[in-house]
Amino acid sequence: MTQPEFVFPGEIIKQVKSLRGLTVLGPGLRQNEDPRNVLCVTQPGKLCFREPNVYWIEGNRTRYVPKKGDLVVGIVIKKAGATVKVDIGSAEHAALSLLCFEGATKKQKADVKVGDVVYAKLINAHKEMEPELVCIDSYFKAGPLGVLSSEGYCFTISLTLAQSLLDIENPMLKFLGEKFVYEIVVGVNGKVWIDARKTTDILNLMKVLQIVDEHGIKSVSEIRKFIL
């Protein structure tokens, strides 16, 4: 496929590569239902591709646009009955049912409080409706999803850096793991949750990521001087 340097909303990307019939889409793209091997651009930016089947748009978005299937980090801001509202950084807050947790029932709902940080999956992201989240997979298991520890800290980075950190080939998180013992959850919406053994380690990790974000640093060699 010949990749354009820059694409605009509404453009069509044809002859899309897939692996076992699956194409992985990042921000800025959606897949047509018919035909299946055609993508539609939803935001301006550079079309990026990584073998064997990953596509995304790299642009200068400042606000997250929800997309079905996205894994996001959010903060619970309101509780009403069996539903909580979650700030995921989009134009509208997302709804999360307290029944959409592993083991939850009508009599015994999940214990979620205002201020909790959750890692969840978007199951509905239509423009005409508020986004909907779940904290279970198709087998009703939580896996990594759910309420994150209150010992950690949640903050926001750019969507571009979040996408970069989610790339398994990015060595930055592995390099930081050589310096700190920590846990991290990165949402495609640019919200990050970090926990470490010491509060100072959390603050140092946040500082490194903020420096990386501010200066557009992409290599380990460039960030080495900030944490030595």
Phi, psi and omega in degrees: 000136176272118185269126176290151179291325183216137181232161183234157180306136180098342179291150182252133177252117184255172178053050182283137179279145178222165177233115185053039178080006183246133174240129181267124183248135174259197182300146172090002182224150170222153183261132176290149178285328181210118356282159187287334185266032179233132179250150176244133180281133181246354177209150180286149178155189180271131178281123182244148180219138174230131180301144003262347191206028185250126180232144173200164177254126178259110182223197183247041179294142176250342180240135180287135176250115184300144177220135181306133179096347180295143173260120188232157171253132181218166180244128179289124184245345182203145178233127181220103180065235183265015182227145172240152175260135186236130175277111179248012177086008180263178181297327178241148174288152181264152178259137179228115179285140178287354175272349183267044175232152180300130177082357182285143176226174179297328180275332183229085182278162179297143179271092181240132184244158173299132183101343178294148175258130182238149172250118190217169180244138178278125178250351179211125182217040178287147181297328184277354184230156177289146179299146178239138182244156169222157176242031176220158176266190183293346177259013179064027176253147183284318186058230179277354185280157177132194179283129180272156185300139177288351177287339180275181182227138181250134177212176187244138173237175179290155178296327180295315179293321179301315179297322180294317181293333180280351177284120184296343179273354179285122185275359190296313183293324177295320178297317178296330177293340176282341182255331183225149169266113187208164171241145179217142173233123182247124175265149178294348179276003176089004176263137185233137174245131181230138173226146180211174182294325183233148178300324179296326177294320178298315181296321178294320178296317177300317181298317180298313182295324178292323177293316178302317181293313184295321185259001179066032182288135183237345183248153179297321182299329181286329182267349184304321185290341183277344184235010177265000000 
